[in-house]
Amino acid sequence: MAKEFVFRGKKFEEIKNMNIKEFAGLLTARERRTLIRGFTDEQKILLEKIRKNRPKLRTHCRDMIIVPDMVGKIINVYSGKTFMPVRVEKEMLGHRLGEFVLTRNKVAHSAPGIGATRSSAALSVR
């Protein structure tokens, strides 16, 4: 039996029926203030596209707070270099889109070059 999703004591169906102001009351202070202040123009456009079920959503709005309308959608979020797909799940509610797309990659260094170490500096370069 699958465990039922509960967010701050509310079931997902109850959360989906809430408006933005009521949903903001369930969030932490920073996210609540952001939602009460209102969305920016880019965020409003993104939310309209999500509600219209556009197939390919691409956005630079990494600071967009995940609201119940986004659950189940795949949104391509800009990482600074490419657009990375993010599948929005119920557990992501109240977080920001940018939290799920890393902007820095792991650095993989190769072998050191000539002159990089004391032993390789002594080698003659021919």
A tleap script that builds the chain and sets N, CA, C and O, in Angstrom:
source leaprc.protein.ff14SB
mol = sequence {
  NMET ALA LYS GLU PHE VAL PHE ARG GLY LYS
  LYS PHE GLU GLU ILE LYS ASN MET ASN ILE
  LYS GLU PHE ALA GLY LEU LEU THR ALA ARG
  GLU ARG ARG THR LEU ILE ARG GLY PHE THR
  ASP GLU GLN LYS ILE LEU LEU GLU LYS ILE
  ARG LYS ASN ARG PRO LYS LEU ARG THR HIE
  CYS ARG ASP MET ILE ILE VAL PRO ASP MET
  VAL GLY LYS ILE ILE ASN VAL TYR SER GLY
  LYS THR PHE MET PRO VAL ARG VAL GLU LYS
  GLU MET LEU GLY HIE ARG LEU GLY GLU PHE
  VAL LEU THR ARG ASN LYS VAL ALA HIE SER
  ALA PRO GLY ILE GLY ALA THR ARG SER SER
  ALA ALA LEU SER VAL CARG
}
set mol.1.N position { 0.840 -1.185 0.000 }
set mol.1.CA position { 0.000 0.000 0.000 }
set mol.1.C position { 0.879 1.240 0.000 }
set mol.1.O position { 1.757 1.383 0.851 }
set mol.2.N position { 0.648 2.131 -0.944 }
set mol.2.CA position { 1.454 3.343 -1.066 }
set mol.2.C position { 1.059 4.346 0.010 }
set mol.2.O position { -0.113 4.502 0.352 }
set mol.3.N position { 2.073 5.014 0.526 }
set mol.3.CA position { 1.823 6.025 1.540 }
set mol.3.C position { 1.248 7.269 0.873 }
set mol.3.O position { 1.739 7.707 -0.167 }
set mol.4.N position { 0.213 7.830 1.472 }
set mol.4.CA position { -0.443 9.003 0.902 }
set mol.4.C position { 0.387 10.247 1.176 }
set mol.4.O position { 0.916 10.426 2.273 }
set mol.5.N position { 0.497 11.114 0.152 }
set mol.5.CA position { 1.287 12.336 0.276 }
set mol.5.C position { 0.547 13.348 1.144 }
set mol.5.O position { -0.631 13.631 0.928 }
set mol.6.N position { 1.264 13.887 2.133 }
set mol.6.CA position { 0.722 14.920 3.014 }
set mol.6.C position { 1.753 16.043 3.095 }
set mol.6.O position { 2.929 15.793 3.359 }
set mol.7.N position { 1.307 17.290 2.866 }
set mol.7.CA position { 2.177 18.459 2.928 }
set mol.7.C position { 1.648 19.391 4.006 }
set mol.7.O position { 0.593 20.005 3.848 }
set mol.8.N position { 2.389 19.488 5.102 }
set mol.8.CA position { 2.004 20.327 6.238 }
set mol.8.C position { 0.592 20.023 6.718 }
set mol.8.O position { -0.178 20.934 7.021 }
set mol.9.N position { 0.256 18.738 6.787 }
set mol.9.CA position { -1.031 18.313 7.307 }
set mol.9.C position { -2.171 18.349 6.311 }
set mol.9.O position { -3.309 18.059 6.680 }
set mol.10.N position { -1.904 18.694 5.059 }
set mol.10.CA position { -2.945 18.768 4.035 }
set mol.10.C position { -2.676 17.723 2.965 }
set mol.10.O position { -1.526 17.495 2.589 }
set mol.11.N position { -3.722 17.094 2.480 }
set mol.11.CA position { -3.595 16.149 1.375 }
set mol.11.C position { -3.459 16.929 0.073 }
set mol.11.O position { -3.822 18.102 -0.008 }
set mol.12.N position { -2.928 16.253 -0.945 }
set mol.12.CA position { -2.656 16.946 -2.209 }
set mol.12.C position { -3.931 17.469 -2.865 }
set mol.12.O position { -3.908 18.537 -3.477 }
set mol.13.N position { -5.033 16.750 -2.752 }
set mol.13.CA position { -6.291 17.205 -3.338 }
set mol.13.C position { -6.752 18.511 -2.687 }
set mol.13.O position { -7.274 19.398 -3.363 }
set mol.14.N position { -6.554 18.623 -1.359 }
set mol.14.CA position { -6.914 19.855 -0.660 }
set mol.14.C position { -6.029 21.013 -1.110 }
set mol.14.O position { -6.497 22.138 -1.283 }
set mol.15.N position { -4.746 20.720 -1.297 }
set mol.15.CA position { -3.799 21.766 -1.713 }
set mol.15.C position { -4.136 22.245 -3.117 }
set mol.15.O position { -4.052 23.440 -3.403 }
set mol.16.N position { -4.518 21.315 -4.001 }
set mol.16.CA position { -4.847 21.696 -5.383 }
set mol.16.C position { -6.053 22.624 -5.450 }
set mol.16.O position { -6.156 23.444 -6.362 }
set mol.17.N position { -6.965 22.499 -4.486 }
set mol.17.CA position { -8.169 23.337 -4.477 }
set mol.17.C position { -7.928 24.702 -3.842 }
set mol.17.O position { -8.799 25.569 -3.906 }
set mol.18.N position { -6.753 24.909 -3.228 }
set mol.18.CA position { -6.453 26.196 -2.598 }
set mol.18.C position { -6.050 27.226 -3.646 }
set mol.18.O position { -5.559 26.884 -4.722 }
set mol.19.N position { -6.270 28.511 -3.304 }
set mol.19.CA position { -5.710 29.554 -4.153 }
set mol.19.C position { -4.277 29.844 -3.685 }
set mol.19.O position { -3.806 29.257 -2.711 }
set mol.20.N position { -3.599 30.742 -4.378 }
set mol.20.CA position { -2.183 31.002 -4.099 }
set mol.20.C position { -1.982 31.556 -2.688 }
set mol.20.O position { -1.015 31.190 -2.020 }
set mol.21.N position { -2.869 32.423 -2.227 }
set mol.21.CA position { -2.721 33.023 -0.891 }
set mol.21.C position { -2.845 31.962 0.198 }
set mol.21.O position { -2.076 31.972 1.160 }
set mol.22.N position { -3.803 31.046 0.060 }
set mol.22.CA position { -3.965 29.984 1.053 }
set mol.22.C position { -2.779 29.027 1.027 }
set mol.22.O position { -2.324 28.571 2.076 }
set mol.23.N position { -2.269 28.716 -0.191 }
set mol.23.CA position { -1.112 27.846 -0.310 }
set mol.23.C position { 0.124 28.502 0.302 }
set mol.23.O position { 0.965 27.825 0.893 }
set mol.24.N position { 0.226 29.819 0.158 }
set mol.24.CA position { 1.365 30.549 0.723 }
set mol.24.C position { 1.395 30.413 2.240 }
set mol.24.O position { 2.471 30.431 2.836 }
set mol.25.N position { 0.247 30.280 2.866 }
set mol.25.CA position { 0.193 30.130 4.315 }
set mol.25.C position { 0.823 28.841 4.816 }
set mol.25.O position { 1.155 28.733 5.997 }
set mol.26.N position { 0.992 27.858 3.929 }
set mol.26.CA position { 1.607 26.589 4.315 }
set mol.26.C position { 3.127 26.606 4.179 }
set mol.26.O position { 3.806 25.705 4.673 }
set mol.27.N position { 3.657 27.616 3.518 }
set mol.27.CA position { 5.087 27.643 3.202 }
set mol.27.C position { 5.904 28.330 4.286 }
set mol.27.O position { 5.362 28.887 5.241 }
set mol.28.N position { 7.232 28.275 4.114 }
set mol.28.CA position { 8.119 28.976 5.036 }
set mol.28.C position { 8.029 30.476 4.779 }
set mol.28.O position { 7.457 30.910 3.779 }
set mol.29.N position { 8.594 31.258 5.681 }
set mol.29.CA position { 8.424 32.713 5.645 }
set mol.29.C position { 8.928 33.337 4.345 }
set mol.29.O position { 8.264 34.207 3.781 }
set mol.30.N position { 10.089 32.902 3.865 }
set mol.30.CA position { 10.657 33.511 2.663 }
set mol.30.C position { 9.785 33.257 1.441 }
set mol.30.O position { 9.521 34.169 0.658 }
set mol.31.N position { 9.341 32.013 1.282 }
set mol.31.CA position { 8.494 31.679 0.140 }
set mol.31.C position { 7.107 32.313 0.282 }
set mol.31.O position { 6.511 32.740 -0.707 }
set mol.32.N position { 6.605 32.370 1.499 }
set mol.32.CA position { 5.296 32.986 1.726 }
set mol.32.C position { 5.320 34.453 1.320 }
set mol.32.O position { 4.413 34.919 0.630 }
set mol.33.N position { 6.352 35.186 1.743 }
set mol.33.CA position { 6.449 36.605 1.389 }
set mol.33.C position { 6.577 36.787 -0.119 }
set mol.33.O position { 6.024 37.732 -0.682 }
set mol.34.N position { 7.302 35.888 -0.773 }
set mol.34.CA position { 7.466 35.981 -2.220 }
set mol.34.C position { 6.137 35.777 -2.937 }
set mol.34.O position { 5.822 36.516 -3.870 }
set mol.35.N position { 5.354 34.787 -2.518 }
set mol.35.CA position { 4.067 34.541 -3.164 }
set mol.35.C position { 3.056 35.643 -2.878 }
set mol.35.O position { 2.282 36.013 -3.761 }
set mol.36.N position { 3.052 36.168 -1.667 }
set mol.36.CA position { 2.098 37.224 -1.323 }
set mol.36.C position { 2.433 38.506 -2.084 }
set mol.36.O position { 1.536 39.254 -2.474 }
set mol.37.N position { 3.726 38.757 -2.293 }
set mol.37.CA position { 4.160 39.942 -3.042 }
set mol.37.C position { 3.678 39.864 -4.484 }
set mol.37.O position { 3.387 40.886 -5.105 }
set mol.38.N position { 3.595 38.656 -5.009 }
set mol.38.CA position { 3.104 38.473 -6.377 }
set mol.38.C position { 4.201 37.994 -7.300 }
set mol.38.O position { 5.388 38.131 -7.005 }
set mol.39.N position { 3.787 37.429 -8.426 }
set mol.39.CA position { 4.729 36.917 -9.406 }
set mol.39.C position { 5.257 38.040 -10.288 }
set mol.39.O position { 4.591 39.057 -10.485 }
set mol.40.N position { 6.462 37.843 -10.815 }
set mol.40.CA position { 7.006 38.779 -11.801 }
set mol.40.C position { 6.328 38.498 -13.140 }
set mol.40.O position { 5.583 37.526 -13.268 }
set mol.41.N position { 6.585 39.345 -14.137 }
set mol.41.CA position { 5.963 39.164 -15.445 }
set mol.41.C position { 6.372 37.840 -16.081 }
set mol.41.O position { 5.538 37.147 -16.663 }
set mol.42.N position { 7.668 37.482 -15.973 }
set mol.42.CA position { 8.133 36.227 -16.553 }
set mol.42.C position { 7.473 35.036 -15.859 }
set mol.42.O position { 7.113 34.056 -16.511 }
set mol.43.N position { 7.315 35.122 -14.542 }
set mol.43.CA position { 6.698 34.034 -13.790 }
set mol.43.C position { 5.221 33.900 -14.149 }
set mol.43.O position { 4.703 32.785 -14.215 }
set mol.44.N position { 4.538 35.015 -14.382 }
set mol.44.CA position { 3.133 34.964 -14.787 }
set mol.44.C position { 2.983 34.289 -16.143 }
set mol.44.O position { 2.066 33.495 -16.353 }
set mol.45.N position { 3.895 34.612 -17.065 }
set mol.45.CA position { 3.854 33.997 -18.393 }
set mol.45.C position { 4.084 32.492 -18.284 }
set mol.45.O position { 3.393 31.707 -18.933 }
set mol.46.N position { 5.055 32.092 -17.465 }
set mol.46.CA position { 5.341 30.673 -17.272 }
set mol.46.C position { 4.135 29.950 -16.680 }
set mol.46.O position { 3.799 28.849 -17.114 }
set mol.47.N position { 3.486 30.561 -15.696 }
set mol.47.CA position { 2.322 29.933 -15.061 }
set mol.47.C position { 1.168 29.783 -16.057 }
set mol.47.O position { 0.453 28.781 -16.024 }
set mol.48.N position { 0.979 30.773 -16.945 }
set mol.48.CA position { -0.064 30.670 -17.971 }
set mol.48.C position { 0.234 29.522 -18.925 }
set mol.48.O position { -0.669 28.772 -19.298 }
set mol.49.N position { 1.517 29.380 -19.327 }
set mol.49.CA position { 1.891 28.286 -20.225 }
set mol.49.C position { 1.675 26.929 -19.560 }
set mol.49.O position { 1.260 25.974 -20.216 }
set mol.50.N position { 1.952 26.844 -18.268 }
set mol.50.CA position { 1.750 25.591 -17.535 }
set mol.50.C position { 0.267 25.250 -17.485 }
set mol.50.O position { -0.112 24.092 -17.663 }
set mol.51.N position { -0.562 26.238 -17.246 }
set mol.51.CA position { -2.003 25.995 -17.158 }
set mol.51.C position { -2.608 25.635 -18.517 }
set mol.51.O position { -3.636 24.961 -18.578 }
set mol.52.N position { -1.969 26.087 -19.618 }
set mol.52.CA position { -2.460 25.759 -20.966 }
set mol.52.C position { -1.918 24.430 -21.464 }
set mol.52.O position { -2.220 24.024 -22.587 }
set mol.53.N position { -1.111 23.734 -20.638 }
set mol.53.CA position { -0.530 22.430 -20.980 }
set mol.53.C position { 0.322 22.488 -22.235 }
set mol.53.O position { 0.195 21.636 -23.114 }
set mol.54.N position { 1.185 23.485 -22.322 }
set mol.54.CA position { 2.123 23.555 -23.440 }
set mol.54.C position { 3.077 22.374 -23.353 }
set mol.54.O position { 3.520 22.030 -22.257 }
set mol.55.N position { 3.413 21.736 -24.488 }
set mol.55.CA position { 4.244 20.521 -24.428 }
set mol.55.C position { 5.691 20.782 -24.020 }
set mol.55.O position { 6.218 20.067 -23.167 }
set mol.56.N position { 6.349 21.781 -24.603 }
set mol.56.CA position { 7.760 22.034 -24.293 }
set mol.56.C position { 7.880 23.362 -23.576 }
set mol.56.O position { 7.780 24.425 -24.189 }
set mol.57.N position { 8.093 23.292 -22.283 }
set mol.57.CA position { 8.245 24.508 -21.491 }
set mol.57.C position { 9.718 24.741 -21.226 }
set mol.57.O position { 10.399 23.874 -20.680 }
set mol.58.N position { 10.216 25.915 -21.611 }
set mol.58.CA position { 11.597 26.291 -21.333 }
set mol.58.C position { 11.550 27.613 -20.582 }
set mol.58.O position { 10.800 28.520 -20.943 }
set mol.59.N position { 12.360 27.710 -19.535 }
set mol.59.CA position { 12.314 28.921 -18.732 }
set mol.59.C position { 13.673 29.253 -18.143 }
set mol.59.O position { 14.511 28.380 -17.917 }
set mol.60.N position { 13.864 30.538 -17.902 }
set mol.60.CA position { 15.024 31.035 -17.176 }
set mol.60.C position { 14.641 31.370 -15.734 }
set mol.60.O position { 15.499 31.773 -14.950 }
set mol.61.N position { 13.379 31.212 -15.378 }
set mol.61.CA position { 12.874 31.574 -14.048 }
set mol.61.C position { 13.271 30.523 -13.020 }
set mol.61.O position { 12.456 29.686 -12.634 }
set mol.62.N position { 14.515 30.569 -12.583 }
set mol.62.CA position { 14.995 29.612 -11.591 }
set mol.62.C position { 14.430 29.923 -10.208 }
set mol.62.O position { 14.409 29.057 -9.334 }
set mol.63.N position { 13.969 31.166 -10.010 }
set mol.63.CA position { 13.455 31.569 -8.696 }
set mol.63.C position { 11.950 31.345 -8.559 }
set mol.63.O position { 11.353 31.755 -7.564 }
set mol.64.N position { 11.336 30.702 -9.544 }
set mol.64.CA position { 9.901 30.418 -9.490 }
set mol.64.C position { 9.614 29.363 -8.425 }
set mol.64.O position { 10.219 28.290 -8.422 }
set mol.65.N position { 8.694 29.676 -7.528 }
set mol.65.CA position { 8.310 28.738 -6.478 }
set mol.65.C position { 7.337 27.717 -7.074 }
set mol.65.O position { 6.410 28.078 -7.799 }
set mol.66.N position { 7.558 26.454 -6.760 }
set mol.66.CA position { 6.732 25.386 -7.320 }
set mol.66.C position { 5.377 25.370 -6.615 }
set mol.66.O position { 5.293 25.189 -5.401 }
set mol.67.N position { 4.320 25.563 -7.402 }
set mol.67.CA position { 2.952 25.604 -6.904 }
set mol.67.C position { 2.228 24.342 -7.389 }
set mol.67.O position { 2.735 23.657 -8.277 }
set mol.68.N position { 1.065 24.021 -6.834 }
set mol.68.CA position { 0.373 22.770 -7.189 }
set mol.68.C position { 0.041 22.620 -8.673 }
set mol.68.O position { -0.076 21.492 -9.152 }
set mol.69.N position { -0.115 23.721 -9.419 }
set mol.69.CA position { -0.422 23.620 -10.846 }
set mol.69.C position { 0.708 22.975 -11.639 }
set mol.69.O position { 0.473 22.438 -12.721 }
set mol.70.N position { 1.927 23.021 -11.119 }
set mol.70.CA position { 3.097 22.515 -11.840 }
set mol.70.C position { 3.317 21.015 -11.654 }
set mol.70.O position { 4.081 20.412 -12.408 }
set mol.71.N position { 2.674 20.411 -10.683 }
set mol.71.CA position { 2.934 19.006 -10.358 }
set mol.71.C position { 2.566 18.112 -11.540 }
set mol.71.O position { 1.481 18.223 -12.112 }
set mol.72.N position { 3.494 17.225 -11.891 }
set mol.72.CA position { 3.298 16.311 -12.995 }
set mol.72.C position { 3.816 16.809 -14.324 }
set mol.72.O position { 3.816 16.051 -15.295 }
set mol.73.N position { 4.258 18.053 -14.409 }
set mol.73.CA position { 4.760 18.633 -15.654 }
set mol.73.C position { 6.268 18.457 -15.753 }
set mol.73.O position { 6.948 18.272 -14.743 }
set mol.74.N position { 6.784 18.516 -16.968 }
set mol.74.CA position { 8.225 18.528 -17.204 }
set mol.74.C position { 8.579 19.918 -17.701 }
set mol.74.O position { 8.074 20.368 -18.729 }
set mol.75.N position { 9.449 20.591 -16.966 }
set mol.75.CA position { 9.849 21.959 -17.274 }
set mol.75.C position { 11.350 21.968 -17.512 }
set mol.75.O position { 12.112 21.453 -16.694 }
set mol.76.N position { 11.783 22.553 -18.630 }
set mol.76.CA position { 13.205 22.683 -18.927 }
set mol.76.C position { 13.700 23.986 -18.316 }
set mol.76.O position { 13.279 25.068 -18.725 }
set mol.77.N position { 14.594 23.882 -17.335 }
set mol.77.CA position { 15.093 25.037 -16.596 }
set mol.77.C position { 16.526 25.310 -17.029 }
set mol.77.O position { 17.324 24.383 -17.169 }
set mol.78.N position { 16.851 26.569 -17.240 }
set mol.78.CA position { 18.175 26.970 -17.711 }
set mol.78.C position { 19.198 26.841 -16.593 }
set mol.78.O position { 18.984 27.317 -15.479 }
set mol.79.N position { 20.332 26.179 -16.912 }
set mol.79.CA position { 21.369 25.968 -15.907 }
set mol.79.C position { 22.524 26.944 -16.054 }
set mol.79.O position { 23.504 26.849 -15.315 }
set mol.80.N position { 22.432 27.877 -16.986 }
set mol.80.CA position { 23.525 28.789 -17.258 }
set mol.80.C position { 24.232 28.425 -18.540 }
set mol.80.O position { 24.959 29.240 -19.108 }
set mol.81.N position { 24.022 27.197 -19.002 }
set mol.81.CA position { 24.626 26.724 -20.243 }
set mol.81.C position { 23.605 26.010 -21.123 }
set mol.81.O position { 23.548 26.244 -22.330 }
set mol.82.N position { 22.805 25.144 -20.520 }
set mol.82.CA position { 21.789 24.393 -21.262 }
set mol.82.C position { 20.495 24.360 -20.460 }
set mol.82.O position { 20.455 24.738 -19.290 }
set mol.83.N position { 19.450 23.902 -21.116 }
set mol.83.CA position { 18.172 23.707 -20.446 }
set mol.83.C position { 18.097 22.266 -19.966 }
set mol.83.O position { 18.216 21.337 -20.765 }
set mol.84.N position { 17.901 22.076 -18.669 }
set mol.84.CA position { 17.844 20.745 -18.070 }
set mol.84.C position { 16.391 20.422 -17.728 }
set mol.84.O position { 15.707 21.253 -17.131 }
set mol.85.N position { 15.902 19.226 -18.093 }
set mol.85.CA position { 14.509 18.874 -17.786 }
set mol.85.C position { 14.320 18.562 -16.302 }
set mol.85.O position { 15.127 17.863 -15.689 }
set mol.86.N position { 13.247 19.089 -15.747 }
set mol.86.CA position { 12.882 18.843 -14.347 }
set mol.86.C position { 11.451 18.319 -14.333 }
set mol.86.O position { 10.530 19.004 -14.779 }
set mol.87.N position { 11.265 17.109 -13.822 }
set mol.87.CA position { 9.914 16.564 -13.656 }
set mol.87.C position { 9.444 16.962 -12.265 }
set mol.87.O position { 10.031 16.547 -11.266 }
set mol.88.N position { 8.401 17.756 -12.198 }
set mol.88.CA position { 7.923 18.308 -10.934 }
set mol.88.C position { 7.080 17.254 -10.214 }
set mol.88.O position { 6.094 16.754 -10.755 }
set mol.89.N position { 7.483 16.930 -8.994 }
set mol.89.CA position { 6.785 15.940 -8.170 }
set mol.89.C position { 6.084 16.654 -7.009 }
set mol.89.O position { 6.329 17.833 -6.757 }
set mol.90.N position { 5.226 15.937 -6.320 }
set mol.90.CA position { 4.494 16.518 -5.184 }
set mol.90.C position { 5.439 16.958 -4.075 }
set mol.90.O position { 5.183 17.952 -3.395 }
set mol.91.N position { 6.532 16.219 -3.890 }
set mol.91.CA position { 7.472 16.525 -2.806 }
set mol.91.C position { 8.222 17.828 -3.035 }
set mol.91.O position { 8.854 18.336 -2.109 }
set mol.92.N position { 8.172 18.381 -4.234 }
set mol.92.CA position { 8.895 19.608 -4.565 }
set mol.92.C position { 8.095 20.867 -4.234 }
set mol.92.O position { 8.614 21.974 -4.384 }
set mol.93.N position { 6.868 20.729 -3.795 }
set mol.93.CA position { 6.028 21.899 -3.503 }
set mol.93.C position { 6.731 22.843 -2.527 }
set mol.93.O position { 7.293 22.411 -1.521 }
set mol.94.N position { 6.687 24.133 -2.841 }
set mol.94.CA position { 7.270 25.136 -1.967 }
set mol.94.C position { 8.743 25.395 -2.220 }
set mol.94.O position { 9.290 26.369 -1.702 }
set mol.95.N position { 9.402 24.550 -3.004 }
set mol.95.CA position { 10.798 24.786 -3.351 }
set mol.95.C position { 10.857 25.644 -4.604 }
set mol.95.O position { 9.826 25.968 -5.193 }
set mol.96.N position { 12.074 26.011 -5.011 }
set mol.96.CA position { 12.253 26.796 -6.222 }
set mol.96.C position { 12.783 25.909 -7.336 }
set mol.96.O position { 13.469 24.922 -7.072 }
set mol.97.N position { 12.471 26.252 -8.579 }
set mol.97.CA position { 12.891 25.442 -9.718 }
set mol.97.C position { 14.409 25.318 -9.797 }
set mol.97.O position { 14.924 24.260 -10.159 }
set mol.98.N position { 15.122 26.371 -9.467 }
set mol.98.CA position { 16.572 26.371 -9.579 }
set mol.98.C position { 17.262 25.417 -8.628 }
set mol.98.O position { 18.422 25.066 -8.844 }
set mol.99.N position { 16.578 24.990 -7.583 }
set mol.99.CA position { 17.181 24.061 -6.625 }
set mol.99.C position { 17.420 22.681 -7.241 }
set mol.99.O position { 18.238 21.909 -6.741 }
set mol.100.N position { 16.715 22.376 -8.315 }
set mol.100.CA position { 16.788 21.041 -8.897 }
set mol.100.C position { 17.630 20.989 -10.165 }
set mol.100.O position { 17.725 19.942 -10.806 }
set mol.101.N position { 18.243 22.120 -10.529 }
set mol.101.CA position { 19.132 22.171 -11.688 }
set mol.101.C position { 20.455 22.766 -11.218 }
set mol.101.O position { 20.526 23.935 -10.841 }
set mol.102.N position { 21.498 21.943 -11.246 }
set mol.102.CA position { 22.802 22.400 -10.780 }
set mol.102.C position { 23.455 23.303 -11.822 }
set mol.102.O position { 23.353 23.053 -13.023 }
set mol.103.N position { 24.122 24.347 -11.357 }
set mol.103.CA position { 24.786 25.279 -12.261 }
set mol.103.C position { 26.270 24.993 -12.386 }
set mol.103.O position { 26.926 25.533 -13.276 }
set mol.104.N position { 26.808 24.165 -11.524 }
set mol.104.CA position { 28.232 23.833 -11.570 }
set mol.104.C position { 28.398 22.336 -11.764 }
set mol.104.O position { 27.700 21.530 -11.147 }
set mol.105.N position { 29.337 21.979 -12.635 }
set mol.105.CA position { 29.617 20.570 -12.889 }
set mol.105.C position { 30.812 20.126 -12.078 }
set mol.105.O position { 31.617 20.946 -11.639 }
set mol.106.N position { 30.926 18.821 -11.879 }
set mol.106.CA position { 32.056 18.263 -11.161 }
set mol.106.C position { 33.300 18.425 -12.020 }
set mol.106.O position { 33.269 18.123 -13.213 }
set mol.107.N position { 34.386 18.892 -11.438 }
set mol.107.CA position { 35.632 19.088 -12.164 }
set mol.107.C position { 36.385 17.770 -12.180 }
set mol.107.O position { 36.642 17.180 -11.131 }
set mol.108.N position { 36.733 17.319 -13.357 }
set mol.108.CA position { 37.501 16.090 -13.508 }
set mol.108.C position { 38.854 16.465 -14.106 }
set mol.108.O position { 38.954 16.734 -15.303 }
set mol.109.N position { 39.885 16.481 -13.282 }
set mol.109.CA position { 41.210 16.852 -13.751 }
set mol.109.C position { 41.895 15.642 -14.359 }
set mol.109.O position { 41.675 14.507 -13.936 }
set mol.110.N position { 42.730 15.900 -15.360 }
set mol.110.CA position { 43.519 14.818 -15.948 }
set mol.110.C position { 44.910 14.846 -15.324 }
set mol.110.O position { 45.111 15.476 -14.285 }
set mol.111.N position { 45.854 14.180 -15.938 }
set mol.111.CA position { 47.223 14.118 -15.411 }
set mol.111.C position { 47.874 15.495 -15.488 }
set mol.111.O position { 47.532 16.281 -16.372 }
set mol.112.N position { 48.810 15.810 -14.578 }
set mol.112.CA position { 49.474 17.109 -14.625 }
set mol.112.C position { 50.379 17.222 -15.850 }
set mol.112.O position { 50.900 16.221 -16.341 }
set mol.113.N position { 50.558 18.432 -16.331 }
set mol.113.CA position { 51.396 18.660 -17.501 }
set mol.113.C position { 52.863 18.750 -17.141 }
set mol.113.O position { 53.243 18.622 -15.978 }
set mol.114.N position { 53.686 18.973 -18.165 }
set mol.114.CA position { 55.131 19.088 -17.939 }
set mol.114.C position { 55.407 20.388 -17.195 }
set mol.114.O position { 54.926 21.451 -17.589 }
set mol.115.N position { 56.171 20.301 -16.135 }
set mol.115.CA position { 56.509 21.470 -15.337 }
set mol.115.C position { 55.534 21.733 -14.214 }
set mol.115.O position { 55.715 22.682 -13.451 }
set mol.116.N position { 54.510 20.921 -14.096 }
set mol.116.CA position { 53.526 21.136 -13.056 }
set mol.116.C position { 54.007 20.616 -11.712 }
set mol.116.O position { 53.569 21.099 -10.668 }
set mol.117.N position { 54.903 19.637 -11.726 }
set mol.117.CA position { 55.450 19.097 -10.482 }
set mol.117.C position { 56.966 19.239 -10.514 }
set mol.117.O position { 57.539 19.487 -11.575 }
set mol.118.N position { 57.623 19.087 -9.368 }
set mol.118.CA position { 59.078 19.248 -9.303 }
set mol.118.C position { 59.800 18.173 -10.111 }
set mol.118.O position { 60.834 18.439 -10.725 }
set mol.119.N position { 59.257 16.972 -10.107 }
set mol.119.CA position { 59.940 15.896 -10.832 }
set mol.119.C position { 59.816 16.096 -12.334 }
set mol.119.O position { 60.756 15.779 -13.064 }
set mol.120.N position { 58.715 16.599 -12.815 }
set mol.120.CA position { 58.562 16.783 -14.261 }
set mol.120.C position { 59.279 18.036 -14.734 }
set mol.120.O position { 59.532 18.173 -15.931 }
set mol.121.N position { 59.608 18.938 -13.851 }
set mol.121.CA position { 60.348 20.145 -14.235 }
set mol.121.C position { 61.785 19.806 -14.582 }
set mol.121.O position { 62.406 20.518 -15.372 }
set mol.122.N position { 62.334 18.730 -14.009 }
set mol.122.CA position { 63.730 18.357 -14.239 }
set mol.122.C position { 63.898 17.648 -15.579 }
set mol.122.O position { 65.023 17.534 -16.066 }
set mol.123.N position { 62.827 17.171 -16.184 }
set mol.123.CA position { 62.939 16.480 -17.465 }
set mol.123.C position { 63.319 17.448 -18.578 }
set mol.123.O position { 62.874 18.596 -18.601 }
set mol.124.N position { 64.122 16.981 -19.470 }
set mol.124.CA position { 64.501 17.840 -20.598 }
set mol.124.C position { 63.372 17.821 -21.613 }
set mol.124.O position { 62.765 16.779 -21.860 }
set mol.125.N position { 63.100 18.950 -22.187 }
set mol.125.CA position { 62.015 19.064 -23.150 }
set mol.125.C position { 62.627 18.936 -24.543 }
set mol.125.O position { 63.300 19.852 -25.016 }
set mol.126.N position { 62.396 17.808 -25.192 }
set mol.126.CA position { 62.949 17.616 -26.534 }
set mol.126.C position { 61.865 17.453 -27.539 }
set mol.126.O position { 62.144 17.280 -28.726 }
savepdb mol mol.pdb
quit
